Amino acid sequence: MKIVLSGFYGLGNTGDEAILKAIIDNLRAELNNPDITVFSLSPEKTAKEYNVKSVYRAWRRENKEKVKALRSADLLISGGGGLLQDTYPTKFLFGPLPYYLLIVMLAKLCGTKVMFFSQGIGPVTSTWGKILMKVFANRADFITVRDQYSKDYLKKLGVTRPETVVTADIVFAFKADEEDRAYNSLPLTGNEKIVAVTVRPWFDNPDYIEKTARLLDQLIELRGVTPVFVPMEGKYDVPASNDVLSKMKHADKAMLLGSDFTPNEFLNFIRHAELTVGLRLHALIFSALSNVPHLGFSYDKKVESFLKRSGMWDYSFRLGEIDETKLLENALYLLDNKEAAQAIIEPNVATLHAEAMRNVELLEENFVK
């Protein structure tokens, strides 16, 4: 079976690279020798890292190669991740939302079937975005979404033609290999009580930087923790991490992990943590997969939806609603009652893993002859 993957690939975002690895690994595990081509901004790197064919994803070049790949494919997988949104400015032909939908349209013109795979939907607020969704998303042959909110949002946008099934983020089916390159890159003794910290720029509520810094200082003073910043998308997360460090009294007790690690290496680092605090969705998912308690700051419905499904929403906050007294109380509780938190997380992750695998099962049921 020939499959083309279209997503936010080859741009250095650890969460999206984790999605890509999870899709490829599970397609190879469940299908008979699939022939996989990935549309990537770094096609040479993607081809080498995942042992796939790869074509440059943007419109600046290799458009004939895109058409050729789609014409020969049995299926275009669009996803996973939060592709269908217009948080960034959207015009008729420019922006993430038009790009992914135009790839869908191109696939349909080539006679190729389309599956939206493990996607998170929205927000779509622009007039063009809503029109494009109603016209082109209804051309998909099958849709799986990672939460109920996304299914409801599609219906609100008028996307009703293909069947939509709620599954889970495909990263819950991530196949990890044990290794410790990221952990060994830091001067750690093995006796530290690590708190993994995952921050990113988010200008609507910049006060979370100061609140995070104060929380980490308090955890250092009260529990002797070692905060380690985990930059899932280096060009954004390293500056944001340094912003937090600049506000800390005890910045000398914290560390900043390098940003040039693979998803597998980041996940294996988080396995060493006692607690994860922060924003990045897939760092929080890696924590759940590692049975590490996690306290999230939800800047988007996708984060809140995940935290509710992992069982950690009661300890977490919407980004603009962080109560510092409660924040410290919740962080201390999770540190002091790790086993109780793990007892909540573990069965929820087992359910999410099974639901993540449904993405591949539904692909087989609907597209494999």
C-alpha positions as CSV (number, residue, x, y, z in Angstrom):
1,M,0.0,0.0,0.0
2,K,1.3,3.4,-1.0
3,I,0.7,6.2,1.6
4,V,1.6,9.9,1.6
5,L,1.8,11.7,4.9
6,S,1.1,15.4,5.1
7,G,1.7,17.3,8.4
8,F,3.9,19.8,10.2
9,Y,7.0,17.6,9.5
10,G,10.6,18.6,9.1
11,L,10.3,21.9,11.0
12,G,12.0,20.9,14.3
13,N,8.9,20.6,16.5
14,T,9.4,17.6,18.8
15,G,5.7,17.0,19.2
16,D,5.1,16.8,15.5
17,E,8.1,14.6,15.0
18,A,6.8,12.3,17.7
19,I,3.5,12.1,15.8
20,L,5.4,11.3,12.6
21,K,7.4,8.5,14.3
22,A,4.3,7.1,15.9
23,I,2.4,7.0,12.6
24,I,5.3,5.4,10.6
25,D,6.1,2.8,13.3
26,N,2.5,1.7,13.7
27,L,1.8,1.6,10.0
28,R,4.9,-0.6,9.6
29,A,3.8,-2.8,12.5
30,E,0.2,-3.3,11.3
31,L,0.3,-3.1,7.5
32,N,2.1,-5.4,5.0
33,N,5.3,-3.4,4.0
34,P,3.7,0.0,3.4
35,D,5.4,2.3,0.9
36,I,5.5,5.7,2.7
37,T,6.3,9.2,1.4
38,V,6.4,12.2,3.7
39,F,5.9,15.8,2.7
40,S,8.6,17.5,4.8
41,L,10.3,20.9,5.0
42,S,13.6,18.9,5.5
43,P,13.1,16.0,3.1
44,E,16.7,14.7,3.2
45,K,16.7,14.6,7.0
46,T,13.2,13.0,7.2
47,A,14.1,10.4,4.6
48,K,17.3,9.4,6.5
49,E,15.8,9.5,10.0
50,Y,12.6,7.4,9.2
51,N,13.8,5.4,6.2
52,V,11.0,6.8,4.0
53,K,10.7,8.7,0.7
54,S,10.3,12.4,1.2
55,V,9.3,15.4,-0.9
56,Y,9.7,19.1,0.0
57,R,6.4,20.1,1.5
58,A,6.1,23.9,0.6
59,W,5.0,25.2,-2.8
60,R,8.3,26.8,-3.6
61,R,9.6,23.7,-5.3
62,E,9.1,20.0,-6.1
63,N,5.4,20.5,-7.0
64,K,5.7,17.9,-9.8
65,E,7.0,15.5,-7.3
66,K,4.1,16.1,-5.0
67,V,1.6,15.4,-7.8
68,K,3.5,12.3,-8.8
69,A,3.6,11.0,-5.2
70,L,-0.2,11.6,-4.8
71,R,-1.1,10.1,-8.2
72,S,0.7,6.9,-7.3
73,A,-0.6,6.7,-3.7
74,D,-3.5,4.7,-2.4
75,L,-4.1,7.1,0.5
76,L,-3.2,10.6,1.8
77,I,-3.0,10.7,5.6
78,S,-3.4,14.3,6.7
79,G,-2.2,14.6,10.2
80,G,-1.9,14.1,13.0
81,G,-1.7,17.1,15.2
82,G,-3.5,20.5,15.2
83,L,-3.2,21.2,11.4
84,L,-6.7,22.6,10.7
85,Q,-6.7,25.9,12.5
86,D,-6.2,29.6,11.7
87,T,-4.4,30.9,14.8
88,Y,-2.0,32.3,12.2
89,P,-3.3,34.8,9.6
90,T,-5.3,33.0,6.9
91,K,-5.8,34.2,3.4
92,F,-7.2,32.3,0.4
93,L,-3.9,30.5,-0.5
94,F,-1.6,31.4,2.5
95,G,-1.4,30.0,6.0
96,P,-1.4,26.5,7.5
97,L,-5.1,25.9,7.0
98,P,-5.2,26.6,3.3
99,Y,-1.9,24.7,2.8
100,Y,-3.2,21.4,4.3
101,L,-6.6,21.7,2.6
102,L,-5.0,22.4,-0.7
103,I,-3.0,19.2,-0.3
104,V,-6.2,17.4,0.3
105,M,-7.8,19.0,-2.8
106,L,-4.7,18.0,-4.9
107,A,-5.0,14.4,-3.6
108,K,-8.6,14.2,-4.6
109,L,-7.8,15.7,-8.1
110,C,-5.2,12.9,-8.4
111,G,-7.9,10.3,-7.5
112,T,-6.3,9.5,-4.1
113,K,-8.4,8.8,-1.0
114,V,-7.9,11.0,2.0
115,M,-8.0,10.3,5.7
116,F,-7.8,13.0,8.4
117,F,-5.8,11.1,11.0
118,S,-5.8,11.7,14.8
119,Q,-6.3,15.5,14.3
120,G,-7.1,18.2,16.7
121,I,-9.5,20.8,15.1
122,G,-9.6,24.5,15.5
123,P,-9.8,27.3,16.2
124,V,-11.1,28.3,12.8
125,T,-12.4,31.9,13.1
126,S,-11.7,33.6,9.8
127,T,-14.3,33.8,7.1
128,W,-11.9,32.2,4.6
129,G,-11.0,29.5,7.0
130,K,-14.6,28.5,7.6
131,I,-15.3,28.5,3.9
132,L,-12.3,26.4,3.1
133,M,-13.2,23.9,5.8
134,K,-16.7,23.5,4.6
135,V,-15.7,23.1,1.0
136,F,-12.6,21.0,1.3
137,A,-12.7,19.1,4.6
138,N,-16.0,17.5,3.4
139,R,-14.0,15.9,0.6
140,A,-12.2,13.6,3.0
141,D,-13.1,10.0,2.9
142,F,-12.7,9.3,6.7
143,I,-11.8,11.4,9.7
144,T,-10.4,10.5,13.1
145,V,-10.0,13.2,15.8
146,R,-8.1,13.1,19.1
147,D,-10.9,14.4,21.3
148,Q,-14.7,15.0,21.4
149,Y,-14.2,18.8,21.2
150,S,-12.7,18.4,17.8
151,K,-15.6,16.3,16.5
152,D,-18.1,18.8,17.8
153,Y,-16.1,21.6,16.3
154,L,-16.1,20.0,12.8
155,K,-19.9,19.7,13.0
156,K,-20.1,23.4,14.0
157,L,-18.0,24.2,10.9
158,G,-20.4,22.2,8.6
159,V,-18.0,19.3,8.1
160,T,-20.6,16.5,8.1
161,R,-20.0,14.4,5.0
162,P,-17.3,11.9,6.0
163,E,-17.7,9.8,9.1
164,T,-15.8,11.2,12.1
165,V,-14.6,9.0,14.9
166,V,-13.1,10.2,18.2
167,T,-9.8,8.3,19.0
168,A,-6.8,9.7,20.8
169,D,-3.5,11.4,19.8
170,I,-1.4,8.8,17.9
171,V,1.6,9.6,20.2
172,F,-0.2,7.5,22.8
173,A,0.9,4.6,20.5
174,F,4.5,5.9,20.5
175,K,7.0,3.0,20.3
176,A,9.9,4.1,22.5
177,D,13.4,2.7,22.6
178,E,15.2,2.9,26.0
179,E,18.3,5.1,26.0
180,D,19.6,8.0,28.0
181,R,21.5,10.4,25.7
182,A,19.5,13.4,26.8
183,Y,19.8,12.6,30.5
184,N,23.6,11.9,30.2
185,S,24.1,15.2,28.5
186,L,23.6,17.0,31.8
187,P,25.8,17.0,34.9
188,L,23.4,14.9,37.0
189,T,24.4,12.5,39.8
190,G,21.2,10.4,39.8
191,N,20.1,11.7,43.2
192,E,18.2,14.7,42.0
193,K,14.5,15.2,42.3
194,I,13.9,16.4,38.7
195,V,11.0,18.7,37.8
196,A,10.7,18.8,34.0
197,V,9.6,22.3,32.8
198,T,8.2,22.9,29.4
199,V,7.5,26.5,28.4
200,R,6.8,28.3,25.1
201,P,6.1,31.9,24.1
202,W,2.4,32.8,24.6
203,F,1.8,36.5,24.5
204,D,-1.8,36.6,25.6
205,N,-0.8,35.7,29.2
206,P,2.8,36.6,29.6
207,D,2.5,36.7,33.4
208,Y,2.8,32.9,33.4
209,I,6.6,33.3,33.0
210,E,6.8,35.1,36.4
211,K,4.4,32.6,38.0
212,T,6.4,29.7,36.8
213,A,9.6,31.2,38.0
214,R,8.2,31.8,41.5
215,L,6.8,28.3,41.6
216,L,10.2,26.7,40.7
217,D,11.9,28.9,43.4
218,Q,9.4,27.7,46.0
219,L,9.8,24.0,45.0
220,I,13.6,24.4,45.2
221,E,13.3,25.9,48.7
222,L,10.6,23.6,50.0
223,R,11.5,20.2,48.4
224,G,15.1,20.6,47.0
225,V,14.0,19.9,43.4
226,T,16.2,20.3,40.3
227,P,14.1,22.1,37.6
228,V,15.2,21.0,34.1
229,F,13.8,23.0,31.1
230,V,12.9,20.7,28.2
231,P,12.8,22.7,25.0
232,M,10.5,20.8,22.6
233,E,10.8,23.4,19.8
234,G,14.2,24.9,20.4
235,K,14.0,28.2,18.5
236,Y,10.9,29.2,20.6
237,D,11.3,27.2,23.8
238,V,14.9,28.0,24.6
239,P,14.3,31.8,24.7
240,A,11.1,31.2,26.8
241,S,13.0,29.0,29.2
242,N,15.7,31.7,29.5
243,D,12.9,34.2,30.3
244,V,11.8,32.0,33.2
245,L,15.4,31.5,34.4
246,S,16.0,35.3,34.3
247,K,13.1,35.7,36.8
248,M,14.3,33.0,39.2
249,K,16.2,33.7,42.5
250,H,17.6,30.1,42.4
251,A,18.4,29.9,38.6
252,D,21.7,28.3,39.6
253,K,19.8,25.3,40.8
254,A,18.1,24.8,37.5
255,M,19.3,23.3,34.1
256,L,18.4,23.8,30.5
257,L,18.4,20.6,28.4
258,G,19.7,20.9,24.8
259,S,17.1,21.2,22.0
260,D,18.7,18.9,19.5
261,F,17.3,15.6,20.8
262,T,14.8,13.2,19.1
263,P,11.3,12.6,20.5
264,N,12.5,9.3,21.8
265,E,15.4,11.0,23.7
266,F,13.1,13.7,25.2
267,L,10.6,11.0,26.3
268,N,13.4,9.0,28.0
269,F,14.6,12.1,29.8
270,I,11.1,12.9,31.1
271,R,11.0,9.3,32.5
272,H,13.5,10.5,35.1
273,A,11.3,13.3,36.4
274,E,9.2,13.4,39.5
275,L,6.8,16.0,38.0
276,T,6.3,17.8,34.8
277,V,5.1,21.4,34.8
278,G,4.2,23.5,31.7
279,L,2.5,24.1,28.4
280,R,3.8,21.9,25.6
281,L,1.1,19.3,24.8
282,H,3.5,16.5,23.8
283,A,5.8,17.0,26.8
284,L,2.7,16.4,28.9
285,I,1.8,13.4,26.8
286,F,5.4,12.0,27.2
287,S,4.9,12.5,31.0
288,A,1.7,10.5,30.9
289,L,3.3,7.7,28.8
290,S,6.1,7.7,31.4
291,N,3.6,7.6,34.3
292,V,5.0,10.9,35.6
293,P,2.5,13.3,37.3
294,H,2.0,16.4,35.3
295,L,0.6,19.9,36.0
296,G,-0.4,21.7,32.8
297,F,-1.0,25.2,31.8
298,S,-3.7,25.0,29.1
299,Y,-3.3,27.7,26.4
300,D,-5.6,25.8,24.0
301,K,-8.5,23.4,24.2
302,K,-6.2,20.5,23.0
303,V,-4.2,20.8,26.2
304,E,-7.3,21.0,28.5
305,S,-8.9,18.0,26.6
306,F,-5.7,15.9,27.1
307,L,-5.4,16.8,30.8
308,K,-9.0,15.8,31.5
309,R,-8.3,12.5,29.8
310,S,-5.1,11.8,31.6
311,G,-6.7,12.6,35.0
312,M,-4.5,15.6,35.8
313,W,-6.9,18.4,35.0
314,D,-7.8,18.9,38.7
315,Y,-4.2,19.9,39.4
316,S,-3.9,22.1,36.3
317,F,-4.9,25.6,35.1
318,R,-6.1,27.5,32.1
319,L,-3.3,29.9,31.2
320,G,-5.0,33.1,32.2
321,E,-6.4,31.6,35.5
322,I,-3.3,30.5,37.4
323,D,-3.9,30.9,41.2
324,E,-0.4,30.9,42.6
325,T,-1.4,29.6,46.0
326,K,-3.3,26.7,44.5
327,L,-0.5,26.2,42.0
328,L,2.1,25.6,44.7
329,E,-0.3,23.5,46.7
330,N,-1.0,21.2,43.7
331,A,2.6,20.9,42.7
332,L,3.6,19.9,46.3
333,Y,0.7,17.4,46.4
334,L,1.9,15.7,43.2
335,L,5.5,15.6,44.4
336,D,4.5,14.2,47.8
337,N,1.9,11.8,46.5
338,K,3.4,10.5,43.3
339,E,2.0,7.0,43.7
340,A,-1.5,8.2,44.2
341,A,-1.2,10.4,41.0
342,Q,0.3,7.5,39.1
343,A,-2.7,5.3,40.1
344,I,-4.9,7.9,38.3
345,I,-2.7,8.2,35.2
346,E,-1.9,4.6,34.5
347,P,-5.4,3.2,33.6
348,N,-6.2,6.4,31.7
349,V,-3.1,6.0,29.5
350,A,-4.0,2.4,28.9
351,T,-7.3,3.6,27.5
352,L,-5.7,6.3,25.5
353,H,-3.2,3.8,24.0
354,A,-6.1,1.6,22.8
355,E,-7.9,4.6,21.4
356,A,-4.7,5.8,19.6
357,M,-4.4,2.3,18.0
358,R,-7.9,2.7,16.7
359,N,-6.6,5.2,14.2
360,V,-4.6,2.5,12.5
361,E,-7.3,-0.1,12.9
362,L,-9.8,2.3,11.2
363,L,-7.4,3.0,8.4
364,E,-7.1,-0.8,7.8
365,E,-10.9,-1.3,7.9
366,N,-11.6,1.5,5.5
367,F,-8.7,1.6,3.1
368,V,-6.8,-1.7,3.0
369,K,-8.2,-4.2,0.4
